[in-house]
Amino acid sequence: MSPSTVLSSTAEMPRTRFSNLSVDVKTLIVGHVPRPTDMVNLCLTNKQLHEITVRQLYRIVSLDLGGPTDTKLSAFLKPKNIGLPHIRKIRLYLVNVMDRCNQQQQAHFAIRMLLEFLPENILEEFSWCPWAPFSADNLLLLYKKQRRMKWLEAMTLDKEILSTLEKQSYYTEVFQNTRKLAFYPENRETLDLCHAFLVKTPRVEDIIIHANFEYASPPIPERELQDSSTAPGLITTTIFGHMQPF
């Protein structure tokens, strides 16, 4: 074949346009768009790109709660919002405001509304980021509606929950898909909750432990918490107690 024939064949090949690509390929391309503002602009391009981009845009949702913007949550939770079923990870923070009076109560009310409106069994991860007690009632509702999460957190709650949680019909089901556990113990009650989560998780692959007993009531001596050269400490013996002797 002569060089002229090769050039002629190449010139006759049709150009591939973005609009002619398959949905799967377009989804992969949209996944590399780094900025949410650019994704919003893609949503406005046409109906197909809107449906593709919304999945990426809503996959990870981060919310600052406990402030004036909580009133906008109702617009986000509209039944017509086609992005809601595509949420996989929710990360919640307490917003930094000057007036913190009743801030946590306001945030927990907003979280309650969020959990009520979310479609069932869509979440893989739910994170409560501040070192502040989480609502036990909201945690019960979370596990009742989202029973396929891959990431579970055990944190300080506003009241004891373990005895109530163990009586729920969905208790065992919650842990079947879990692969990662994040433990944030601050007192003995949270340590017991961490232990219960670890016992119920059959296929855990990763464990994060970030302990902070500075404000534990009653106080726990540091020498009792940490492992020594002769024996494991309270954190180890409680969370991993079912594995003893080590």
VOBA-1610 file (N, C-alpha, C; in pm, whole numbers, padded with zeros to 5 digits, always signed):
BEGIN
Met+00086-00119+00000Met+00000+00000+00000Met+00089+00124+00000Ser+00062+00216-00088Ser+00144+00336-00099Ser+00108+00437+00009Pro+00201+00527+00045Pro+00173+00631+00146Pro+00052+00715+00111Ser+00030+00740-00016Ser-00084+00823-00056Ser-00216+00755-00023Thr-00217+00618-00036Thr-00338+00543-00004Thr-00370+00550+00144Val-00265+00540+00230Val-00284+00548+00375Val-00339+00683+00414Leu-00282+00790+00359Leu-00330+00924+00391Leu-00473+00944+00348Ser-00508+00889+00233Ser-00644+00902+00182Ser-00744+00832+00273Ser-00706+00712+00322Ser-00795+00636+00410Ser-00814+00709+00542Thr-00705+00767+00594Thr-00713+00839+00722Thr-00801+00962+00708Ala-00789+01029+00597Ala-00867+01151+00577Ala-01016+01123+00568Glu-01051+01004+00522Glu-01192+00972+00505Glu-01260+00924+00633Met-01180+00899+00743Met-01240+00852+00868Met-01325+00962+00931Pro-01445+00932+00973Pro-01531+01035+01033Pro-01479+01080+01169Arg-01496+01207+01198Arg-01455+01260+01327Arg-01553+01215+01437Thr-01495+01182+01551Thr-01578+01144+01665Thr-01617+01269+01742Arg-01745+01292+01757Arg-01795+01407+01831Arg-01840+01364+01970Phe-01831+01456+02064Phe-01873+01425+02201Phe-02019+01384+02206Ser-02100+01447+02125Ser-02243+01417+02126Ser-02273+01276+02077Asn-02179+01216+02002Asn-02202+01081+01949Asn-02148+00971+02041Leu-02080+01009+02149Leu-02025+00909+02241Leu-02136+00840+02319Ser-02105+00721+02365Ser-02203+00648+02446Ser-02218+00714+02583Val-02326+00681+02651Val-02351+00737+02784Val-02241+00699+02882Asp-02191+00574+02872Asp-02085+00528+02963Asp-01958+00611+02946Val-01922+00639+02822Val-01801+00718+02796Val-01820+00862+02844Lys-01937+00918+02819Lys-01964+01055+02867Lys-01958+01061+03019Thr-02007+00956+03085Thr-02004+00951+03232Thr-01861+00951+03283Leu-01773+00876+03216Leu-01631+00873+03255Leu-01566+01010+03237Ile-01601+01078+03129Ile-01544+01211+03104Ile-01592+01311+03209Val-01722+01308+03238Val-01778+01401+03337Val-01717+01376+03475Gly-01680+01252+03502Gly-01618+01218+03631Gly-01485+01286+03655His-01424+01338+03550His-01294+01407+03561His-01310+01558+03570Val-01433+01607+03573Val-01455+01751+03590Val-01434+01785+03737Pro-01337+01870+03772Pro-01299+01887+03913Pro-01389+01980+03993Arg-01445+02083+03930Arg-01516+02186+04006Arg-01667+02168+03999Pro-01735+02174+04114Pro-01882+02165+04114Pro-01948+02271+04028Thr-01888+02391+04023Thr-01950+02497+03940Thr-01950+02459+03793Asp-01844+02390+03748Asp-01841+02344+03610Asp-01946+02236+03586Met-01966+02150+03688Met-02069+02047+03675Met-02208+02108+03665Val-02230+02215+03740Val-02359+02284+03733Val-02382+02337+03591Asn-02278+02392+03532Asn-02291+02441+03394Asn-02319+02327+03297Leu-02257+02211+03320Leu-02284+02094+03235Leu-02430+02051+03249Cys-02483+02061+03369Cys-02624+02024+03391Cys-02718+02106+03304Leu-02678+02228+03272Leu-02764+02319+03196Leu-02747+02303+03046Thr-02658+02213+03003Thr-02630+02198+02860Thr-02745+02132+02786Asn-02782+02012+02828Asn-02894+01941+02766Asn-02946+01836+02864Lys-03054+01771+02828Lys-03119+01677+02918Lys-03030+01559+02952Gln-02960+01503+02852Gln-02877+01385+02877Gln-02760+01419+02969Leu-02691+01531+02943Leu-02580+01570+03029Leu-02627+01606+03169His-02748+01658+03177His-02805+01688+03309His-02819+01560+03390Glu-02872+01456+03331Glu-02891+01329+03401Glu-02758+01265+03438Ile-02659+01276+03350Ile-02528+01217+03376Ile-02455+01294+03487Thr-02456+01426+03477Thr-02378+01510+03569Thr-02437+01510+03709Val-02568+01503+03719Val-02633+01504+03850Val-02584+01387+03936Arg-02559+01272+03874Arg-02509+01156+03950Arg-02374+01187+04015Gln-02287+01254+03940Gln-02155+01290+03992Gln-02166+01403+04095Leu-02251+01499+04066Leu-02263+01618+04150Leu-02317+01585+04289Tyr-02404+01488+04297Tyr-02468+01455+04424Tyr-02404+01335+04495Arg-02304+01275+04436Arg-02246+01154+04495Arg-02193+01180+04637Ile-02122+01290+04654Ile-02070+01329+04786Ile-02131+01463+04822Val-02207+01467+04931Val-02274+01589+04975Val-02216+01631+05110Ser-02163+01752+05117Ser-02112+01808+05241Ser-02201+01925+05281Leu-02246+01925+05407Leu-02339+02027+05453Leu-02289+02091+05582Asp-02295+02224+05589Asp-02271+02299+05713Asp-02406+02327+05776Leu-02426+02275+05897Leu-02555+02286+05964Leu-02543+02367+06093Gly-02659+02408+06144Gly-02662+02485+06268Gly-02646+02634+06244Gly-02685+02681+06126Gly-02674+02822+06094Gly-02789+02869+06008Pro-02782+02992+05957Pro-02892+03048+05876Pro-02921+02970+05749Thr-02821+02900+05695Thr-02841+02828+05568Thr-02927+02702+05585Asp-02959+02664+05708Asp-03042+02545+05729Asp-03178+02559+05662Thr-03224+02683+05646Thr-03355+02705+05584Thr-03356+02665+05437Lys-03239+02659+05375Lys-03230+02620+05234Lys-03236+02469+05214Leu-03231+02395+05326Leu-03232+02250+05315Leu-03362+02198+05256Ser-03472+02268+05281Ser-03601+02224+05228Ser-03603+02227+05075Ala-03532+02323+05015Ala-03524+02329+04870Ala-03441+02212+04816Phe-03338+02174+04889Phe-03253+02062+04850Phe-03330+01930+04857Leu-03423+01919+04952Leu-03494+01793+04976Leu-03629+01784+04905Lys-03648+01860+04801Lys-03772+01852+04724Lys-03785+01715+04659Pro-03905+01655+04660Pro-03924+01524+04595Pro-03886+01524+04448Lys-03893+01638+04382Lys-03861+01645+04240Lys-03711+01656+04214Asn-03630+01664+04319Asn-03485+01671+04303Asn-03432+01535+04258Ile-03397+01521+04132Ile-03357+01391+04078Ile-03219+01348+04127Gly-03149+01438+04198Gly-03016+01404+04248Gly-03018+01322+04376Leu-03127+01328+04452Leu-03133+01260+04582Leu-03101+01111+04575Pro-03155+01034+04480Pro-03124+00891+04477Pro-02978+00859+04446His-02902+00959+04401His-02762+00935+04364His-02665+00970+04475Ile-02714+01016+04590Ile-02626+01047+04703Ile-02570+00918+04761Arg-02438+00915+04778Arg-02373+00797+04837Arg-02299+00831+04966Lys-02253+00954+04979Lys-02179+00993+05098Lys-02230+01128+05148Ile-02259+01135+05278Ile-02301+01260+05340Ile-02204+01293+05453Arg-02149+01413+05449Arg-02056+01459+05551Arg-02111+01587+05613Leu-02134+01583+05743Leu-02199+01693+05812Leu-02102+01765+05905Tyr-02115+01897+05907Tyr-02030+01982+05990Tyr-02118+02082+06064Leu-02069+02131+06178Leu-02133+02243+06245Leu-02073+02371+06190Val-02159+02460+06141Val-02110+02583+06081Val-02052+02672+06191Asn-01952+02751+06156Asn-01887+02841+06251Asn-01966+02972+06258Val-02041+02989+06367Val-02121+03109+06386Val-02088+03170+06522Met-02113+03298+06536Met-02083+03367+06662Met-02180+03324+06773Asp-02308+03313+06740Asp-02409+03275+06838Asp-02433+03125+06831Arg-02378+03051+06928Arg-02390+02905+06928Arg-02503+02855+07018Cys-02586+02946+07065Cys-02698+02907+07151Cys-02796+02818+07072Asn-02821+02699+07122Asn-02912+02601+07060Asn-02867+02558+06921Gln-02739+02578+06890Gln-02692+02543+06756Gln-02702+02394+06729Gln-02662+02313+06828Gln-02665+02168+06807Gln-02807+02117+06793Gln-02900+02170+06871Gln-03040+02129+06857Gln-03094+02163+06719Gln-03057+02280+06669Gln-03099+02320+06534Gln-03040+02228+06429Ala-02912+02193+06447Ala-02845+02104+06351Ala-02909+01966+06352His-02940+01913+06471His-03000+01780+06480His-03141+01778+06419Phe-03212+01889+06430Phe-03344+01897+06365Phe-03328+01892+06214Ala-03227+01964+06162Ala-03202+01963+06018Ala-03160+01823+05971Ile-03080+01755+06052Ile-03037+01618+06017Ile-03157+01524+06016Arg-03246+01542+06112Arg-03368+01460+06116Arg-03448+01476+05987Met-03465+01598+05945Met-03539+01625+05821Met-03469+01562+05702Leu-03335+01571+05699Leu-03258+01512+05591Leu-03277+01361+05585Leu-03268+01294+05699Leu-03281+01148+05703Leu-03422+01103+05666Glu-03520+01181+05704Glu-03659+01146+05673Glu-03685+01148+05523Phe-03624+01243+05452Phe-03653+01261+05310Phe-03565+01177+05219Leu-03450+01130+05266Leu-03361+01053+05180Leu-03425+00920+05140Pro-03408+00877+05016Pro-03454+00742+04977Pro-03382+00636+05061Glu-03446+00524+05082Glu-03389+00420+05167Glu-03273+00348+05097Asn-03176+00307+05178Asn-03065+00219+05137Asn-02987+00272+05016Ile-02953+00401+05020Ile-02870+00458+04913Ile-02731+00497+04964Leu-02717+00519+05095Leu-02591+00572+05149Leu-02486+00463+05166Glu-02361+00501+05137Glu-02246+00418+05168Glu-02171+00472+05290Glu-02185+00602+05313Glu-02112+00666+05423Glu-02193+00781+05479Phe-02191+00792+05612Phe-02254+00905+05681Phe-02158+00949+05791Ser-02111+01074+05783Ser-02009+01122+05877Ser-02058+01244+05953Trp-02036+01240+06083Trp-02062+01354+06170Trp-01926+01403+06218Cys-01881+01518+06168Cys-01741+01556+06183Cys-01705+01628+06313Pro-01789+01710+06373Pro-01742+01781+06493Pro-01732+01689+06615Trp-01643+01728+06708Trp-01637+01657+06836Trp-01750+01709+06924Ala-01869+01668+06892Ala-01989+01708+06966Ala-02085+01590+06966Pro-02160+01570+07075Pro-02251+01454+07081Pro-02352+01455+06966Phe-02370+01337+06907Phe-02468+01321+06800Phe-02599+01273+06861Ser-02708+01302+06793Ser-02840+01262+06842Ser-02860+01111+06831Ala-02887+01046+06943Ala-02910+00901+06943Ala-03034+00866+06862Asp-03137+00948+06871Asp-03260+00922+06794Asp-03233+00930+06643Asn-03150+01026+06603Asn-03115+01036+06462Asn-03032+00917+06416Leu-02945+00866+06504Leu-02866+00749+06467Leu-02954+00627+06447Leu-03054+00610+06532Leu-03149+00500+06515Leu-03223+00512+06382Leu-03264+00632+06348Leu-03334+00654+06222Leu-03241+00628+06103Leu-03115+00670+06115Leu-03018+00647+06009Leu-03003+00498+05981Tyr-02985+00417+06085Tyr-02964+00274+06066Tyr-03092+00203+06022Lys-03205+00258+06057Lys-03332+00200+06014Lys-03353+00217+05864Lys-03311+00333+05810Lys-03338+00364+05669Lys-03219+00332+05578Gln-03098+00331+05633Gln-02979+00308+05550Gln-02905+00185+05604Arg-02936+00069+05549Arg-02885-00057+05604Arg-02779-00123+05515Arg-02720-00045+05421Arg-02619-00101+05332Arg-02491-00019+05331Met-02466+00053+05437Met-02350+00142+05441Met-02220+00064+05454Lys-02118+00115+05385Lys-01985+00052+05388Lys-01896+00115+05494Trp-01934+00231+05543Trp-01857+00305+05644Trp-01950+00335+05761Leu-01911+00293+05881Leu-01990+00322+06001Leu-01903+00393+06103Glu-01963+00486+06175Glu-01893+00560+06279Glu-01956+00533+06414Ala-01871+00519+06516Ala-01917+00512+06655Ala-01863+00634+06726Met-01954+00724+06763Met-01914+00850+06825Met-01996+00871+06953Thr-01963+00976+07026Thr-02036+01009+07147Thr-02178+01053+07111Leu-02275+01001+07186Leu-02416+01033+07162Leu-02473+01109+07280Asp-02591+01168+07259Asp-02651+01246+07367Asp-02720+01160+07472Lys-02730+01029+07445Lys-02781+00935+07545Lys-02740+00794+07507Glu-02748+00703+07602Glu-02709+00564+07579Glu-02802+00502+07476Ile-02744+00427+07382Ile-02824+00375+07271Ile-02807+00226+07249Leu-02700+00169+07298Leu-02664+00032+07262Leu-02775-00068+07295Ser-02832-00059+07415Ser-02936-00154+07454Ser-03059-00142+07364Thr-03092-00020+07322Thr-03205+00001+07231Thr-03173-00048+07091Leu-03052-00020+07045Leu-03011-00059+06910Leu-03010-00211+06894Glu-02964-00282+06994Glu-02955-00427+06985Glu-03092-00495+06977Lys-03198-00424+07014Lys-03332-00481+07009Lys-03400-00460+06873Gln-03340-00379+06788Gln-03403-00348+06661Gln-03390-00465+06563Ser-03491-00486+06482Ser-03492-00596+06386Ser-03385-00581+06279Tyr-03343-00459+06252Tyr-03246-00433+06147Tyr-03102-00430+06199Tyr-03081-00456+06328Tyr-02950-00437+06391Tyr-02840-00515+06320Thr-02859-00643+06296Thr-02756-00725+06232Thr-02737-00685+06086Glu-02846-00652+06018Glu-02839-00619+05875Glu-02753-00497+05848Val-02751-00402+05941Val-02676-00278+05923Val-02528-00303+05896Phe-02472-00409+05953Phe-02327-00432+05947Phe-02283-00525+05835Gln-02375-00579+05759Gln-02338-00682+05662Gln-02254-00629+05545Asn-02273-00504+05506Asn-02196-00446+05396Asn-02081-00359+05442Thr-02065-00345+05572Thr-01963-00255+05626Thr-01822-00311+05604Arg-01734-00224+05554Arg-01594-00261+05534Arg-01500-00172+05613Lys-01548-00058+05656Lys-01462+00037+05726Lys-01534+00090+05851Leu-01463+00089+05965Leu-01517+00139+06090Leu-01434+00257+06138Ala-01500+00362+06180Ala-01433+00479+06236Ala-01481+00497+06379Phe-01388+00490+06474Phe-01422+00498+06617Phe-01367+00628+06675Tyr-01454+00701+06747Tyr-01415+00827+06811Tyr-01455+00823+06959Pro-01389+00738+07038Pro-01429+00723+07179Pro-01386+00842+07264Glu-01478+00886+07351Glu-01451+00994+07446Glu-01486+00953+07589Asn-01552+00839+07605Asn-01592+00793+07737Asn-01615+00642+07732Arg-01650+00584+07844Arg-01668+00439+07851Arg-01786+00393+07767Glu-01894+00475+07762Glu-02011+00436+07683Glu-01977+00426+07534Thr-01896+00520+07485Thr-01857+00515+07344Thr-01765+00397+07316Leu-01680+00364+07411Leu-01594+00246+07396Leu-01678+00120+07381Asp-01783+00108+07464Asp-01872-00009+07454Asp-01941-00014+07318Leu-01979+00103+07266Leu-02044+00108+07134Leu-01945+00065+07025Cys-01820+00110+07036Cys-01716+00069+06940Cys-01699-00083+06940His-01695-00139+07058His-01679-00285+07071His-01796-00358+07006Ala-01917-00311+07031Ala-02035-00376+06974Ala-02033-00369+06821Phe-01991-00256+06765Phe-01983-00242+06620Phe-01881-00340+06561Leu-01767-00352+06626Leu-01663-00440+06574Leu-01707-00586+06580Val-01774-00625+06686Val-01822-00763+06700Val-01923-00796+06592Lys-02009-00700+06556Lys-02117-00727+06460Lys-02073-00717+06315Thr-01953-00660+06290Thr-01908-00642+06151Thr-01828-00764+06107Pro-01881-00846+06016Pro-01815-00972+05981Pro-01696-00958+05889Arg-01691-00849+05809Arg-01585-00839+05707Arg-01520-00701+05708Val-01476-00658+05823Val-01411-00527+05833Val-01272-00534+05772Glu-01238-00430+05693Glu-01108-00424+05627Glu-01021-00311+05682Asp-01083-00211+05744Asp-01007-00095+05790Asp-01074-00039+05915Ile-00992-00005+06015Ile-01043+00053+06139Ile-00966+00180+06169Ile-01038+00288+06194Ile-00979+00415+06236Ile-01018+00438+06382Ile-00921+00464+06467Ile-00949+00494+06608Ile-00887+00629+06642His-00970+00723+06677His-00924+00856+06716His-00988+00887+06852Ala-00912+00864+06959Ala-00966+00879+07094Ala-00934+01015+07152Asn-01026+01068+07232Asn-01006+01196+07300Asn-01080+01190+07434Phe-01007+01158+07541Phe-01068+01143+07673Phe-01038+01263+07763Glu-01002+01375+07702Glu-00964+01493+07781Glu-01080+01543+07867Tyr-01203+01531+07816Tyr-01318+01582+07891Tyr-01410+01470+07940Ala-01356+01350+07954Ala-01437+01237+08000Ala-01487+01262+08142Ser-01611+01225+08165Ser-01671+01240+08298Ser-01736+01108+08340Pro-01685+01046+08450Pro-01572+01089+08533Pro-01440+01070+08459Pro-01336+01145+08499Pro-01206+01137+08430Pro-01147+00996+08437Ile-01073+00960+08331Ile-01006+00830+08326Ile-00856+00855+08319Pro-00778+00803+08413Pro-00632+00826+08412Pro-00569+00777+08282Glu-00471+00851+08234Glu-00402+00817+08110Glu-00339+00678+08119Arg-00283+00643+08234Arg-00217+00513+08249Arg-00316+00398+08237Glu-00444+00425+08267Glu-00547+00323+08253Glu-00592+00308+08108Leu-00587+00418+08032Leu-00632+00416+07893Leu-00535+00344+07801Gln-00407+00376+07816Gln-00308+00331+07719Gln-00248+00195+07755Asp-00201+00124+07652Asp-00131-00002+07675Asp+00001+00023+07748Ser+00039-00073+07832Ser+00167-00066+07901Ser+00252-00184+07858Ser+00371-00194+07913Ser+00461-00305+07879Ser+00413-00436+07939Thr+00321-00429+08034Thr+00275-00550+08101Thr+00132-00591+08067Ala+00051-00495+08019Ala-00089-00528+07992Ala-00151-00426+07898Pro-00253-00466+07822Pro-00324-00369+07736Pro-00407-00273+07820Gly-00429-00153+07767Gly-00507-00052+07838Gly-00656-00065+07813Leu-00731+00030+07868Leu-00877+00026+07862Leu-00928+00031+07718Ile-00867+00112+07631Ile-00911+00123+07492Ile-00901-00012+07422Thr-00786-00078+07438Thr-00764-00206+07372Thr-00852-00316+07429Thr-00860-00324+07561Thr-00935-00433+07624Thr-01085-00419+07602Thr-01132-00296+07580Thr-01275-00277+07556Thr-01311-00302+07410Ile-01245-00232+07319Ile-01279-00244+07177Ile-01249-00384+07124Phe-01134-00439+07163Phe-01092-00569+07111Phe-01103-00678+07218Gly-01190-00657+07316Gly-01201-00750+07428Gly-01241-00891+07387His-01322-00902+07280His-01366-01035+07237His-01255-01115+07171Met-01142-01052+07144Met-01029-01120+07081Met-00924-01168+07181Gln-00943-01137+07307Gln-00846-01179+07408Gln-00853-01330+07431Pro-00738-01393+07468Pro-00605-01331+07491Pro-00538-01298+07358Phe-00466-01189+07356Phe-00401-01143+07234Phe-00280-01230+07203
//
